[in-house]
Every structure is written in C-alpha cells, then in structure tokens.
Amino acid sequence: MNCSLMAIQVLNLNGQLSTTVEQIPASSKTRVMEMGMNLYTLGFTNTYNKYSSFMYSYYPQNHAFDHYFMNGAYFKYVKGNNGIRVSANYFQKLAYFDQTILYSGYSDYPAYGSASTRTGEFKVGYQRLMGKRKLAPYFFTDFRYGYSQQKGSYYYSNHAFWCTNAHIVPVENEYLIEQSTFGVNGGLGLRLILGPLITFNLESNVEFYFSRSQDIKNSVNKVHAKSFALIPLQFSMGLRF
C-alpha cells in the first residue's frame, strides 16, 4: 500500500514538473547568436554628380534604384524576443550621366561624363520579434555611419561661358567627392527558421540621414544636406549557434 502511494506521488510530481516546464516559453530561456550575409539589396538612393567651373559650382541630384548582391555581413544576439544587431556593408556603382544645365538663367549647354562611387557603412541597432514561431515578423531600428568616395569626370561646352556661337571646344574636369553620412532608420522584417541552424531574413526600411560632402580636388567648401534613403527589399541568410 505504501509503495502504491509513493508511486502515485512520484507520478504526480513528474506531472507537475512537466507542466511547469511547458508553461515557460522556450524563447525566454534561450540566447541565440546569429551570423550571416546580405545576399541581395534593392535600394533607392541619391546620386550626386559634381559640375564645377571657375564661375559656379553645381551638384545635381539623381534618384535611381540600385541592385547589390552579397554586399555585406551581419551579427545578431537575441535573448527572448529582443535582439541587438550589427552589420557592415559595401556598395560600388558606376554611373553615366548626360544632361543639359541652365547657365545664368539665359543659356544652357550639354554636359556628360561618368563617375564611380564606393561606399562603406556600419550599422548598430535593436530588433523586437513579434511571435515565437519559426515564421515570425519583427520590427527594428538602426543607427548608421557611412563613408563614400565618388570619383569621376565630366565634359561641357565652353561656348556658354563666353556667350558666343563660335567654335565649341569640349572642356574636361575631374573631381573627387568625399561624403560622410549619419542616419537612423526604422523598418519591418520577416524571419524564417529552417532546421536548427539556418535562418532567412526579409527586411524593408526607410532611413533619414544627414550628410556632409566635399570635392577635395576642386573646392574647400563643404555641402551639408538632409535627405532620406529607401531600402524596399533586403534578403539575408544566417547561421544560428
């Protein structure tokens, strides 16, 4: 009789322990680190082309969608639903431009050229998961610092400067623009866990930033600007450990 009572008590104790363990969310007990690579990025960015002469300085701004493949790496430390995220990215782009510029309000002339832009950026931020399933949405925010160099040359017709229709001589000018950028973004993401190790992330965000630019070859003046950048799609894959 005593053995039967002891067996019943042990079974009841095991049942209470198992029930207690099941009530504790798994995500609140685990600390997960994730490291991976940005496989594809679609970005809406601002491209600054530099036109300058001894009479004026002009920075036209073009808007375009850019595609980048395998352009960065990231690291995440997640505890429960909260996570810290760090990433570093590199972008390189070659652009050609051809447009007509108004000069002094009464004349215009064609200008064309090419430019190569290299950009490196570093981000640190926070993310919050909204759910504990393998497929779960999350929101995030990042602080970003970026540095870029744009090196290029452009050609223009000099007849506008001398206000004459005489023989047109193309004039070439080279430039090198350095730009520093400070920004903060906010966005939404979707996380998919496959097996014990592999994670896929799909993100979209908008960033507001402040930039400071200077043509270090032709000018000592610095250009300050406030603008925004849109990343409608970024796809990454990582390993959990």
PEQUI-V401389 format. One record per backbone hydrogen bond with DSSP energy under -0.5 kcal/mol. NH is the residue of the N-H (numbers start at 1). CO is the residue of the C=O. If there is no record, write none. Layout:
nh:NH co:CO
nh:NH co:CO
This chain:
nh:5 co:1
nh:6 co:2
nh:7 co:3
nh:8 co:4
nh:9 co:5
nh:10 co:6
nh:11 co:7
nh:12 co:8
nh:13 co:9
nh:14 co:10
nh:15 co:11
nh:16 co:12
nh:17 co:13
nh:18 co:14
nh:19 co:15
nh:20 co:16
nh:21 co:17
nh:22 co:18
nh:23 co:19
nh:24 co:20
nh:24 co:21
nh:25 co:23
nh:28 co:25
nh:29 co:25
nh:29 co:26
nh:30 co:26
nh:32 co:78
nh:34 co:76
nh:35 co:239
nh:36 co:74
nh:37 co:237
nh:38 co:72
nh:39 co:37
nh:39 co:235
nh:40 co:235
nh:41 co:68
nh:42 co:233
nh:43 co:41
nh:43 co:66
nh:44 co:230
nh:45 co:43
nh:45 co:64
nh:47 co:62
nh:48 co:46
nh:49 co:47
nh:49 co:60
nh:51 co:49
nh:51 co:58
nh:53 co:56
nh:58 co:51
nh:60 co:49
nh:62 co:47
nh:64 co:45
nh:66 co:43
nh:68 co:41
nh:70 co:39
nh:71 co:38
nh:72 co:38
nh:73 co:88
nh:74 co:36
nh:75 co:86
nh:76 co:34
nh:77 co:84
nh:78 co:32
nh:79 co:82
nh:80 co:27
nh:80 co:30
nh:82 co:79
nh:83 co:127
nh:84 co:77
nh:85 co:125
nh:86 co:75
nh:87 co:123
nh:88 co:73
nh:89 co:121
nh:90 co:71
nh:91 co:119
nh:93 co:117
nh:95 co:115
nh:97 co:113
nh:99 co:111
nh:101 co:109
nh:103 co:107
nh:104 co:102
nh:106 co:103
nh:107 co:103
nh:109 co:101
nh:111 co:99
nh:112 co:155
nh:113 co:97
nh:114 co:153
nh:115 co:95
nh:116 co:151
nh:117 co:93
nh:118 co:149
nh:119 co:91
nh:120 co:147
nh:121 co:89
nh:122 co:145
nh:123 co:87
nh:124 co:143
nh:125 co:85
nh:126 co:141
nh:127 co:83
nh:128 co:139
nh:129 co:81
nh:130 co:137
nh:136 co:134
nh:136 co:191
nh:137 co:130
nh:138 co:189
nh:139 co:128
nh:140 co:187
nh:141 co:126
nh:142 co:185
nh:143 co:124
nh:144 co:183
nh:145 co:122
nh:146 co:181
nh:147 co:120
nh:148 co:179
nh:149 co:118
nh:150 co:177
nh:151 co:116
nh:151 co:149
nh:152 co:175
nh:153 co:114
nh:154 co:173
nh:155 co:112
nh:156 co:171
nh:157 co:110
nh:158 co:169
nh:160 co:157
nh:161 co:158
nh:162 co:158
nh:163 co:159
nh:164 co:159
nh:169 co:167
nh:170 co:168
nh:171 co:156
nh:173 co:154
nh:175 co:152
nh:177 co:150
nh:178 co:214
nh:179 co:148
nh:180 co:212
nh:181 co:146
nh:182 co:210
nh:183 co:144
nh:184 co:208
nh:185 co:142
nh:186 co:206
nh:187 co:140
nh:188 co:204
nh:189 co:138
nh:190 co:202
nh:191 co:136
nh:192 co:200
nh:193 co:134
nh:194 co:192
nh:194 co:198
nh:195 co:193
nh:197 co:194
nh:198 co:194
nh:199 co:238
nh:200 co:192
nh:201 co:236
nh:202 co:190
nh:203 co:234
nh:204 co:188
nh:205 co:231
nh:206 co:186
nh:207 co:229
nh:208 co:184
nh:209 co:227
nh:210 co:182
nh:211 co:225
nh:212 co:180
nh:213 co:223
nh:214 co:178
nh:215 co:221
nh:216 co:176
nh:216 co:214
nh:217 co:176
nh:218 co:215
nh:219 co:215
nh:223 co:213
nh:224 co:222
nh:225 co:211
nh:227 co:209
nh:229 co:207
nh:230 co:44
nh:231 co:205
nh:232 co:230
nh:233 co:42
nh:234 co:203
nh:235 co:40
nh:236 co:201
nh:237 co:37
nh:238 co:199
nh:239 co:35
nh:240 co:197
nh:241 co:33
